[in-house]
Amino acid sequence: MDRMTIRAATHDDIDVLARILVSGFHATYEGLVDPEWLAAKTEDEYRGKWREWLDSDGFYALVSCLDDGTPVGVVSFGKLKTPPPGVSLIRPLYTAEIYAIYILPEYWRQGHGLKLMQAATESLLTMKHKSMCLWALEANKRAGAFYTTLGGQRIGKRDIEAGARKAREVCFGWRDTKPILAHAKQ
């Protein structure tokens, strides 16, 4: 495996961020969601979204890069936006959220996801967030296994619109994120 570095995403990365997200999205969700809805997800659409997201207060994004500096993965995170069902908003059990994590498919299973999760966790800890959650499609068994391996617990579910079909998302939560930092690539 090539050595990798993690750094903050910038506006200069917008084109590659859109490519990573859309490529990862298509490879991950093919066969799991409405194909027309999935086909409508384009890099042009996500270039605009990345501009907006990177300009948002409290939104953070990190990229995983190869030795030559080429970004191949991205994680975005910040304060909790989508709490799991039944969680008190007055005294929430989870204060932060991973909004998205995608790796170019040709770099899957090379440690980029783990390093991005660890870097996001470290960043959130410096912001005093000791707990977090994230949402993933229930049918995405590979992601579910990854989050479970990192100590995530299934803490909720919801149905979402995904074109002509509904899809079920599950929420994975970490009341204590420190075990993510201790996890070594197997």
Helices and strands as residue ranges (DSSP letters): E 5-8, G 11-13, H 14-29, H 35-39, H 43-54, E 59-65, E 71-79, E 96-103, G 105-107, H 112-126, E 132-137, H 141-149, E 153-162, E 165-174, H 178-182
